[in-house]
Amino acid sequence: MSKVMLKLEARPQPSQVWSYASPLLALVCTVVIGVILFSLLGKDPVKGLMVFFWEPIKTTYALGELVVKATPLLLIALGLAVCFRSNVWNIGAEGQYILGAIGASGVALMAEPGTGAWIVLPVVMAGVLAGMAWAGLTAVLRDRFNANEILVSLMLVYVAMQVLGYLVFGPWKDPHGYNFPQTQTFEAVTRIPRLMDGSRVNVGVIVALLGVAAVWVFLFRTRAGFALQVGGLAPAAARYAGFSSRRALWTALLVSGGLSGLAGALEVAGPIGQLTPYVPAGYGFAAIIVAFVGRLHPVGMVFSALLMSMFYIGGELAQSRLGLPKSLTGVFQGLLLFSLLACDTLVNYRLRWQPRVPAAVTTTTEGAH
């Protein structure tokens, strides 16, 4: 009896419909696995799903919090999409986000009472420039020494965390903060204006939506964006067309670092209002999932950022209301990513059962002497 084996076989023509519907199917798979997970933990699955998918949107205030958390995720994901489309693997957006928060905080802490509202712009720009500078370190090492940008950008995240810890435990520590590792609260003039009373939603969401439009125009309506994407899809064709891979590397990393730094600046000068050790919230890593669930398209990432924001809020609520660990947020993020990878694999490949081919056996015979 011949044995059979399961094999992935490339589809001649992947379905365009399923290519776009794959994230939705991945979300359904995540929900199904989530139901099983809640049941295994001894919790009511319906209540668990409501905590993740209904509580974050049931009131106006809840919607505002959803938008607040989605804003940095969207900004970072926009920059990562530029990198990934150009085949530059920036995994260290979290570090660039932290440096953006540090740069903005440095300017905000210099403001004095009575400073004009114009100080907000230098605060934000300091964050953008700090994020670009941190991403520039990766670009230099990749450009001059051919270092792997995945490892370099990732290791720089931990360096950024150490810099943050040094500042909030050391020279920037609030002397009147009861020994907590945090800076003093920023002056009101340095804070990002809120859009409405009774909500933490601020001008940052408008900046993020403008970023969506700007990245869309850059990627799909400019020669530089076209060159980046050609370089990512077909490096040989890009070289033949005269597109500079070095320029693409620097452009992608500086754009990504700038947007990540902008997210950090808007966060500390907006909802947080000071620099603390808890600024690194994992947004830089979660934004990788946001980028891929959104299909590396600016509009798609708006919806995936909102979904990831629901996971963050749902994880916090599950901790306080259901007694579940906060790590459940990361579990759902991981489930969504792996479900998406599985769905994308089945869109491009199909499973085929085929007989296992036995290894060839050679025999030698000795002739009679």
Steps between C-alpha positions, in 0.01 A plus 500: 500500500657828384527788742370846417631839606350848522673755277457870427458565130510851353170611350521598131294814566436607862151639560494880505183495711654283770819705492299795631264291715785314669530748793127463571532122498802529730290709741228234500761232574637715783152534651438123477832420666426771757173328591686173553765680706242667728330164551827330595568780750161441660354834388174575323594526127214741426606734780861472387416595141286789619793633701717497188258601228204681658624687807754710299225643277182511708531861624630825360779510757598141415517590131725792588738270689497264202611784272764616750669158499456454124677828415860396587441154353388653171786748477765234567335254262500758220876534530549125520293453184739728312792289626344162432387596150860595421630172651664678794419308819479757775409300811614771741216751473449465874843652560430785258169558679683520835759743364219714359346514846837590652570773243158658546533481877837675492350803326181494710699503824679818391172690466416748773164636616389772262663347194288544189298222341755490218714272720281203400654493153864476625391229744353289220784570258756397764326163521501459123871588471594271789317208338668570167843518665446165675388337173796668332736291716354188341531656155868589556591151619311337214635743239866515605558161660221287346368417847168319519235766563273251680755432772632856521158666527381240752807535724465878493159460665669377818759777483211750479340343805823540694526867398141554613568330834812707558312827441189431709698345786773763475531856369140543389340352810244730659642611836147553627365173361515298826796302362303359206711452184335762285551854381294791622168555326543707185376858490151537352631697201712202390205259497326390181156670483199279557217488249217494753431529870455180696718297266874443460478509120737769377632653180723196460219307333474769231877483453475121460226528237705760313786252519280238335433735209866604476632142497238398241607785272868420556466129426259511210532843342871590513806375317689452827226277639488301177878455514479371857239241412680383187815461704312286751329278243778469244842632604658404166233689306546802727874505433438467127259796515763708677326512840744541788474226762701716738254788468211259549659368821551844649160628389313202642678502836484877547130511414428209733714644780341843462147363522589280798660800672190705422287232668720514811487880510121508468470240774708675768374848409143374474335232717799438733624855556841395636778251435481176699660154475164371380506692173617183315162328464596262222345722233807466277468122491120493481517740205675225299180296527293811422701553180458146373134462601439827315673353194770772513239740363443831683121469498502136606725585793242744638266207567773263621625769743151529648483120531836484676389783727198288598739221599696738723188631673345153516811361665490771766130439566549122509763552769276715721161337439578135428816457704702395195867592451585811300706281268170397341538809280818356350333162461222649287750702298701187432188299412400763247846503340532122475143467374578755231817316400306173479222656292749668267680168454175329399418785262824444311534123551267204519534180698543184294519140610746309292672162526835501671768411249720225644872555495676331216672182604797393303626146510824369380565150397828327485577302191625150519869473458 
